[in-house]
Amino acid sequence: MSGIDNTMIANILGATVPSGAAGIPGTFTVLAASAMKIRLSSTASTAAAAGTELTTQSSGYTAGTGWASLGVCTGTGTPIVYGVPFTTQSFVSNGSPTAVQSFDLESSAGVRAWFGPFNGAPVNVNSGNTFQVVGGAAAAAGIQISLA
């Protein structure tokens, strides 16, 4: 089950309840003006903290940068469900195996918004094999995010 980072929860709640002066909703802090990224972890991410980031792989994943060319993600339905990523992302493992436990969707500045485990986690990717998250519009993407 995916979740929202504790800092993001406080951000959303503060901006949607009368928490500001004179009962006016507080402000919402925008994550960043640059594109978001997916950070992959070998341990479980929680609401309190991201898991341990994967090391740089043979190709397709760089520690600290993650997957940064996600494309413009789209949503559909009621309640709305966003599909992430729009553009398929993959890496070739340099480990034996590389264990992929969870993901974090975060700003370019490393501020986390969403996190979640992968089905069947940990997914063990043997050296030279590929791990991929399919891209697509809304529900066609490999990761779906909603508040339902």
C-alpha positions in Angstrom: 0.0 0.0 0.0 1.4 3.4 -0.9 1.3 6.4 1.3 2.1 10.0 1.8 5.2 11.3 3.5 4.6 12.8 6.9 5.8 16.3 5.8 3.5 16.2 2.8 0.6 15.3 5.1 1.2 18.3 7.3 1.5 20.5 4.2 -1.8 19.3 2.7 -3.7 19.5 6.0 -2.3 22.9 6.9 -3.5 24.3 3.5 -7.0 22.7 3.7 -8.1 23.5 7.3 -8.5 26.8 9.1 -5.0 26.7 10.5 -3.8 30.2 9.6 -4.4 33.5 11.1 -8.1 34.4 11.7 -9.1 30.8 10.7 -7.8 31.2 7.1 -6.3 28.1 5.6 -2.5 27.9 5.8 -0.3 28.0 2.8 0.7 25.1 0.6 4.4 24.7 0.0 5.1 23.7 -3.6 7.6 20.9 -3.9 9.8 22.5 -6.6 9.7 24.2 -9.9 11.6 21.4 -11.6 10.5 18.0 -12.7 9.8 15.2 -10.1 11.7 11.9 -10.0 11.3 8.4 -8.8 13.8 7.2 -6.2 14.2 3.4 -5.8 15.0 1.8 -2.5 16.4 -1.6 -1.3 14.5 -1.3 2.0 11.0 -0.2 2.8 10.1 3.4 2.7 7.7 4.7 5.4 5.8 7.8 6.1 8.6 9.0 8.3 11.6 8.2 6.0 12.7 7.0 2.6 14.2 3.5 2.3 17.9 3.0 1.5 18.4 4.2 -2.1 19.8 1.8 -4.7 23.3 2.3 -5.8 24.1 3.5 -9.3 23.3 0.6 -11.7 25.0 -0.5 -14.9 22.6 1.7 -16.9 19.4 3.5 -16.4 19.6 4.5 -12.7 21.9 6.9 -11.0 21.9 7.2 -7.2 20.9 10.7 -6.2 19.2 11.4 -9.5 16.9 8.4 -9.7 14.5 8.2 -12.6 14.1 11.9 -13.6 12.5 11.8 -17.1 9.0 10.8 -16.0 7.0 12.8 -18.6 3.7 14.6 -17.9 1.6 12.2 -15.9 -2.2 12.1 -16.3 -5.1 11.2 -14.1 -8.6 9.8 -14.7 -11.7 8.7 -12.8 -13.6 9.7 -9.7 -11.8 9.8 -7.4 -8.9 10.7 -9.7 -6.1 8.2 -10.1 -2.7 9.4 -11.5 -0.5 7.0 -13.4 3.3 7.4 -12.8 5.5 7.4 -14.8 4.2 8.5 -18.2 7.5 7.4 -19.9 8.7 3.8 -19.2 11.7 3.7 -16.8 14.2 0.9 -16.5 17.7 0.0 -15.3 20.1 -2.9 -15.9 21.3 -4.4 -12.6 24.9 -4.4 -11.6 24.2 -6.5 -8.4 23.8 -10.1 -7.8 20.9 -9.5 -7.1 19.8 -5.9 -6.7 16.8 -5.9 -4.4 14.1 -3.4 -5.2 11.7 -2.9 -2.3 10.0 0.4 -2.7 9.8 3.8 -4.5 9.5 7.4 -3.5 8.1 10.0 -5.7 9.9 13.2 -4.8 10.8 16.7 -6.0 14.0 17.5 -7.9 15.2 18.8 -4.5 14.6 15.5 -2.8 11.3 16.4 -1.0 9.2 13.3 -0.8 5.5 13.3 -1.6 4.4 9.6 -2.1 6.0 6.3 -1.4 5.1 2.6 -1.7 6.4 -0.9 -1.9 6.4 -2.9 -5.2 4.2 -6.0 -5.5 6.2 -9.0 -4.5 8.8 -6.9 -2.8 11.7 -7.3 -2.6 12.0 -7.8 -6.4 15.5 -9.4 -6.9 17.1 -8.4 -10.1 20.1 -10.5 -11.1 23.2 -8.9 -12.5 22.7 -7.9 -16.1 18.9 -8.2 -16.0 16.5 -5.4 -16.4 14.0 -3.9 -13.9 11.2 -1.8 -15.5 8.2 0.3 -14.5 5.9 0.6 -17.5 4.8 4.1 -18.5 1.5 5.2 -19.7 -1.5 7.5 -19.2 -3.5 7.1 -16.0 -4.2 3.5 -15.1 -1.9 2.2 -17.9 1.2 3.3 -16.0 3.1 0.9 -13.6 2.3 3.0 -10.5 -1.1 4.4 -9.7 -1.6 7.1 -7.0 -4.9 8.2 -5.6 -6.5 9.3 -2.3 -9.3 6.8 -2.4 
